[in-house]
Amino acid sequence: MNIKTCMLIMLLLLNVSLVVADDSGPTQQLEGFNLNGYTTGGKKSWEINGDKADITDESIKVTNVNANMYDKQNANLKSKSGVINKVNGDVHLQDDVVLTSDRGTTMTTDSLDWSRNNDLVKTDDKVTIQDEKGTLTGTGLTGHPNLKKAQLNEDVTATIKAGQSTALSGSLVQITCDGPMEVDQQKMNAVFNKNVVARELQTGRQLQADKMTIWFDDKNKKLKKVVCSGHVIATQGNNSTYADEMIYTGDDEKLIMTGRPKLIFDTGTEGSNNLFDKIGQ
């Protein structure tokens, strides 16, 4: 092969490379990226900041994302990277994602999709949510950006700081369920579904049910009311009680059972300070 032939082949390869590069479209790189959104009244509704951005016709890839949401859903979002869809405005965040609401609630996960038009965030990954009431973990989440209303899909574990020691609630109560689990901070309640187990960690007292709804006393930082329904079992030591429904009220520390309640006592248990002294029908 002579020199002219080699040069011709090299030029052909170079031309092919140039054609491929042109087909992919131009990419613009920016340092110190900032993108803002506004309401129809001219008020800022969100902003997305980043250290660097690679911009194409369809998307914007941002590193070290720091986004803020204003107006109805005040929250902050951070992640190592993100992709903004220029067509529909959706944002995909990836790696070390942290969402912080205006109430101080934080959520961490591996990835998160933020639909700005629908005012929703969603992930299929494991999530951890923390606030002053305790810690909540699960797999998969859909909710509003400020986390005032959200649903965890499955494998839910909640560790709640329940306040003063009572017949049912101690300083820590752990609740698990298969899911889904729904939380509404405006109504101050949480709904656990399917194979629900609530255990007082200090004493071992336990409640089981198909469904459990908890109302919180936000002012006094304790459980206000608990309603269990479907195959309810309350256990303390060797003593158990069964019912179709059980209601616990925090103010008077009473358990009310309905629907064919049945109690099984261990007569060898000493003392009378047990869960079943609190039961009324």
N, C-alpha and C positions, 0 to 999 in steps of 0.2 A: 504494500500500500504506500503510495507516494505522499509527499507533503501536501499537495493540493487536495487530494482525496480526504486526508485527515482534517484539514481545515474546513472542507465542505460539510463533513459530518458534524463537526463541532458547531458550525453555524446553524445547521438544521436543528440540533439539540437545543441550542440557545433560543431559536425561534419558537420551538415547541414550549419551552419553559415560559417564555414571555406570553404566549397565547393563553396558557393555563392560568397564569397570574392575572391576566386581564379578565378572564371569565369569572374569577372569584369576587370581583368587585373591589373598589378601593376601600381601605381602612384608614380612618383618621385616629390618631392617638392624642390624648389630652392629659396634661398633668393638672392636678387640683380640680377635679370634676365637680360640678354643681348643677342640679336641675330642680326647678321649682314648679309647683302647680297651684292654681288659684281658683277660687269659687267664681260663680257668675257675678258676684258683687265685688270682686277684686280683692278678697281676703285670702291670704296664703293658707292652703289646705294641706300641703305636704312639701317636703324637700328631700332630695337624695344627694348626699355628698360622698366623695371617694378620693383616694389618692391618685388614681389613674383610670382612664377610660379608653377602651378601644371601640370605636364607633363604625358600624356598617350601615347599610341601607335598612336592615331589618331589626338590629338589636344594638344594645350598648352594654359591653362587658366592663364592670367596675370592680376595682380592688379596694379592700378595706371600706366596706359600705357603712355609712352612718346616716340613717334616714329618720326623719321626724314626721309624725302625723298630727295635724291640728284639727280645729273645729270640733266635731262631735266625738272623734276617737283620738284622744291625745295619747301618744305612745312613741317610743323610740325603738328603732331596729338597727342592730349591728351584725355584721358578718365579715368573714375574710374576703368573700367575693360575691358578686351578684350579676344577674343578666336582666336588663330591662327590655321588654318586647315593645318596639316602637310602634307596632300596629295596634295592639289593644291596651298597652300601658301596664300590663302585668309584670311583676318583678319576682324573679326566682333568686333566693338567697341560699348560699352554700357555705358550710364549714363554720363551726363556732358561732352559730346563730343565737343571739340574745335579744329577746323582746322585753322591754320594760314599760309598764303602764304608768299612768299618772298617779295611781294609788300606791305605787311602789312594788307591785307584783312583778316578778320576773319569770320568764320562761326561757329555757335553753333547749336546743335541739340541733340536729346535724344539718337539716335543710328546711326551708319554709317558702311557700308560695304566697305572695301578697297580691290579691286582686283589688286594685285601687278603686275600680268602678263599683264593685260589689261590697267594698268595705269589709273584706274577709281575709283571714290568714288560714293556711291549711298545710298540714304535713302528714306523711305516712310514717315518719320516723318516731323513735322514742322521744318523749318530752318530759321535762321536769319543771314544775311550777312551784314557786315559793312566795309566801307572803307572811305577814305577822301571825296568821292563824295556823300555819304549818306548811307541809310539803306534799305535793301531789305529783305522781308519776303515772305514765301510761304510754300506750303505743297508738299513734295517730291522733290528730286534733283538728277541729274546725271551730273557728270562733271569730269574734270581733277583735281588732287589733289591740284594744285596751283590756282584753280578757275579762270584761265584766260579764260576758256571756260566752260560754265555750262548751264543747263536747269532746271528751276523750273516748276513743273508740273501743279499746280493749286493754286487758291486763292492767287494771287500775289499782294503785295503792295510794291511800291518803293517810298521812300521819297528822293528826289534828291536836292542837293545844286546846284542850277542852275546858280549862279553867279549874274551878274548885273541885275537890274530890267529893263525889256524890254516889248514889246507888249505881249509876250507870257511867258517869263521866269522871275521869281522873285527869291528871295533868297531861297525859298523852293517850289518845285513842287511835288505833290503827284500823283502817277499813279497807278491805280488798273486795274486788268484784271482777267478773269476766268482762263487764261493760255492755253497752256504753254507759258513761257517767256524764251527767250534765250539771254545770254549775252556773248560777245566776247571782252575781254579786249585788244587783239592784234589789232582788227579792230576798237576798241573804239566805239562799238555800242551795242544797246540792242533792242530786238524785242519783243513787247507785242502783244498777240493774244487773241481775243474773248472778246467782251464787254469791250473795253478799255476806261477808263476815266482818263484824266489828268487835274488836278485842281491846279491853282496857289493859295496857301493858304492865301497869304496876300490880294489878290484882289477878289478872287472868280471866276476869269476867268476860263473857262472850255472848254476842247476839248473831244469829244467822237468819237470813230471809231471802226471798226471791227479789224483793225490792225494798230499798230503804231511802227515805227522804229526811234530810236533816235541815233544820232551820237554826241559824246562828244569831246570838245576841251580840251584835257588833259593839254596842256600848260597853257591856260588861265582859266581853271577850270570853264567852262560854257557849255551850250548847243550849239552845232555847227549847227545842222540841225535836223528837225523833219519832217517825212513823214507819214501822216495819209491816210488810204485808206478804203473804204467801209463804207457807211452810216455816213459820217463825219458831225458832228454838232459842231460849235463853239458858245459859249454863253458868253456874258458879260452883266450883269444886265438883262434888258428886251429885249436886242437885240440878235438875233440869225442869223447864216448863215449856209447853208447846201450845201454839195458838195459831189462828188464821191471821190475826192482826194484833200488833202490840204498839201502844203509844207511850212514850216517855215524855214527861214535862219537867223541864229543868227547875222551874220556880219552886215547885212543891216536891220534887224528887219522887214522883210516883210513876209506876208502870201500870197501865190499864190494858188488860188482855180481853179480846173478844173473839168469838168464833170457836166454840168447843175447846176452851182452855183446859189443859191437863198438866198437873204438877207431879213431879216425882222427887221425893225427899230422901236424903240419906239420914236416917234417924241416929246414926252414930256421930253426926257432926255436932260439935260443942258450940254453945253460944247461940244467940238469936240475932246477931248483927249480920244478916245476910241479905242477898238480893230480894228474896221472896217476902221478907217482912214489909217491903215497899209496895207489894202488888195489891191492886184493887180491881174489882170487876164491875 
